[in-house]
Amino acid sequence: MIIIAEKINGFIKRTMEAIEAKDEAYLKELAVKQTAGGASYIDICAGTMPEVERETMEWLINLVQDTVDTPLSIDSSDPQVIVDMLPLAKKPGLVNSISMEAGKAETVFPAIEGTEWKVVALTCDNDGIPDTAEAKFEIGKKIIEQAAEYGIGLDRLFIDPCVTTLATTQNCLVSFIGAMKLLRAAYPGIQFTSGLSNISFGMPYRKAINMQFLALALYEGMDSAIIDPTSSDMQAVLHAVEALLGHDEYCMNYLTAFRNGMFGK
């Protein structure tokens, strides 16, 4: 599975403290540990005030690239910041993210046209995140069609059907999976991802919900997830599901990960 490692994100309290203190050792350690945990991409999100976001993003990008060779996921709510950071990357990675909110896709898509950059696309628009699978599908369809205008095919798109919180939306997982099924039926080959933690916001013992969401979404065909690859809980779910789905011959990956202490201790 494609892992987008989430820990170098200024919206995480401990990471923000490290960013503010310019604690390079801590941030380098995060990059190394996430890479060792199987990260396909390392997400870089400053999480700072807009007036210092560019400066902080540039510092983080250079710091991580001086530490590991793992491709980056350039993460900002400001599409122009994303575009401005792309030339700093040593190799093509992942844009996180665009949506049908005004200004996002039309800023990012032209910048990655003709490149190998991939992109996370959220099924939301100026009206927010819809609750139904059908509405998510319609937004996803618009994104896919607009991406195609710039030569960005399904192999470069990761659709995130934007799971909402279980505490406020009882059918949040059902609509997430429903949107995946509708989009995959219409566009075979499309890829899916998700930020897991949104679903458990406001609930006790959040990791139980996150772990079950990951397992169920993987069973339904999710290709990627934005997770903490240093978490033994997440590693246990990932390796167990891969084995149970028949994707791990003789359970060798599961057994190796267990023996290496990635989970089960």
Solvent accessible surface area in square Angstrom, and as a share of the most:
residue,aa,sasa,rsa
1,M,71,0.32
2,I,50,0.25
3,I,13,0.07
4,I,0,0.00
5,A,0,0.00
6,E,46,0.21
7,K,46,0.20
8,I,0,0.00
9,N,28,0.14
10,G,4,0.04
11,F,163,0.68
12,I,54,0.28
13,K,157,0.66
14,R,101,0.37
15,T,1,0.01
16,M,35,0.16
17,E,74,0.33
18,A,1,0.01
19,I,5,0.02
20,E,127,0.57
21,A,77,0.60
22,K,108,0.46
23,D,46,0.24
24,E,75,0.34
25,A,77,0.59
26,Y,49,0.18
27,L,0,0.00
28,K,75,0.32
29,E,80,0.36
30,L,13,0.07
31,A,0,0.00
32,V,76,0.44
33,K,103,0.44
34,Q,0,0.00
35,T,51,0.29
36,A,82,0.64
37,G,9,0.09
38,G,45,0.43
39,A,12,0.09
40,S,37,0.24
41,Y,25,0.10
42,I,0,0.00
43,D,3,0.01
44,I,0,0.00
45,C,10,0.06
46,A,0,0.00
47,G,17,0.16
48,T,35,0.20
49,M,126,0.56
50,P,100,0.63
51,E,133,0.60
52,V,62,0.36
53,E,22,0.10
54,R,97,0.36
55,E,122,0.55
56,T,12,0.07
57,M,0,0.00
58,E,77,0.34
59,W,49,0.17
60,L,0,0.00
61,I,0,0.00
62,N,63,0.32
63,L,11,0.06
64,V,1,0.00
65,Q,20,0.09
66,D,107,0.55
67,T,41,0.24
68,V,19,0.11
69,D,120,0.62
70,T,16,0.09
71,P,36,0.23
72,L,4,0.02
73,S,0,0.00
74,I,0,0.00
75,D,24,0.13
76,S,7,0.05
77,S,94,0.61
78,D,54,0.28
79,P,24,0.15
80,Q,80,0.35
81,V,2,0.01
82,I,0,0.00
83,V,31,0.18
84,D,56,0.29
85,M,10,0.04
86,L,18,0.09
87,P,112,0.70
88,L,57,0.28
89,A,18,0.14
90,K,144,0.61
91,K,88,0.37
92,P,58,0.37
93,G,2,0.02
94,L,0,0.00
95,V,0,0.00
96,N,13,0.07
97,S,18,0.12
98,I,0,0.00
99,S,0,0.00
100,M,40,0.18
101,E,55,0.25
102,A,78,0.61
103,G,27,0.26
104,K,37,0.16
105,A,0,0.00
106,E,91,0.41
107,T,39,0.23
108,V,0,0.00
109,F,0,0.00
110,P,60,0.37
111,A,40,0.31
112,I,0,0.00
113,E,89,0.40
114,G,78,0.75
115,T,52,0.30
116,E,130,0.58
117,W,17,0.06
118,K,60,0.25
119,V,0,0.00
120,V,0,0.00
121,A,0,0.00
122,L,45,0.22
123,T,0,0.00
124,C,11,0.06
125,D,38,0.20
126,N,110,0.57
127,D,140,0.73
128,G,31,0.30
129,I,82,0.42
130,P,26,0.17
131,D,77,0.40
132,T,67,0.39
133,A,14,0.11
134,E,110,0.49
135,A,35,0.27
136,K,2,0.01
137,F,37,0.15
138,E,86,0.38
139,I,11,0.06
140,G,0,0.00
141,K,73,0.31
142,K,115,0.49
143,I,0,0.00
144,I,10,0.05
145,E,83,0.37
146,Q,41,0.18
147,A,0,0.00
148,A,65,0.51
149,E,135,0.60
150,Y,55,0.21
151,G,60,0.58
152,I,1,0.01
153,G,32,0.31
154,L,47,0.23
155,D,95,0.49
156,R,26,0.10
157,L,0,0.00
158,F,1,0.00
159,I,0,0.00
160,D,11,0.06
161,P,0,0.00
162,C,11,0.07
163,V,4,0.02
164,T,27,0.16
165,T,29,0.17
166,L,51,0.25
167,A,56,0.43
168,T,115,0.67
169,T,24,0.14
170,Q,156,0.69
171,N,68,0.35
172,C,1,0.01
173,L,40,0.20
174,V,109,0.63
175,S,6,0.04
176,F,0,0.00
177,I,24,0.12
178,G,19,0.18
179,A,0,0.00
180,M,2,0.01
181,K,116,0.49
182,L,71,0.35
183,L,0,0.00
184,R,74,0.27
185,A,84,0.65
186,A,51,0.39
187,Y,41,0.16
188,P,101,0.63
189,G,54,0.52
190,I,2,0.01
191,Q,31,0.14
192,F,0,0.00
193,T,0,0.00
194,S,0,0.00
195,G,19,0.18
196,L,7,0.04
197,S,53,0.34
198,N,83,0.42
199,I,6,0.03
200,S,0,0.00
201,F,133,0.56
202,G,63,0.61
203,M,62,0.28
204,P,107,0.68
205,Y,153,0.58
206,R,89,0.33
207,K,87,0.37
208,A,36,0.28
209,I,32,0.16
210,N,22,0.11
211,M,40,0.18
212,Q,107,0.48
213,F,3,0.01
214,L,0,0.00
215,A,27,0.21
216,L,84,0.42
217,A,0,0.00
218,L,11,0.06
219,Y,148,0.56
220,E,52,0.23
221,G,26,0.25
222,M,7,0.03
223,D,46,0.24
224,S,0,0.00
225,A,0,0.00
226,I,25,0.13
227,I,3,0.02
228,D,26,0.13
229,P,2,0.01
230,T,59,0.35
231,S,29,0.19
232,S,57,0.37
233,D,41,0.21
234,M,16,0.07
235,Q,4,0.02
236,A,31,0.24
237,V,15,0.09
238,L,9,0.05
239,H,34,0.15
240,A,32,0.25
241,V,15,0.09
242,E,44,0.20
243,A,22,0.17
244,L,150,0.75
245,L,58,0.29
246,G,63,0.61
247,H,119,0.53
248,D,9,0.04
249,E,127,0.57
250,Y,176,0.67
251,C,56,0.34
252,M,97,0.43
253,N,91,0.47
254,Y,73,0.28
255,L,64,0.32
256,T,62,0.36
257,A,3,0.02
258,F,90,0.37
259,R,168,0.61
260,N,107,0.55
261,G,34,0.33
262,M,55,0.24
263,F,10,0.04
264,G,58,0.56
265,K,194,0.82
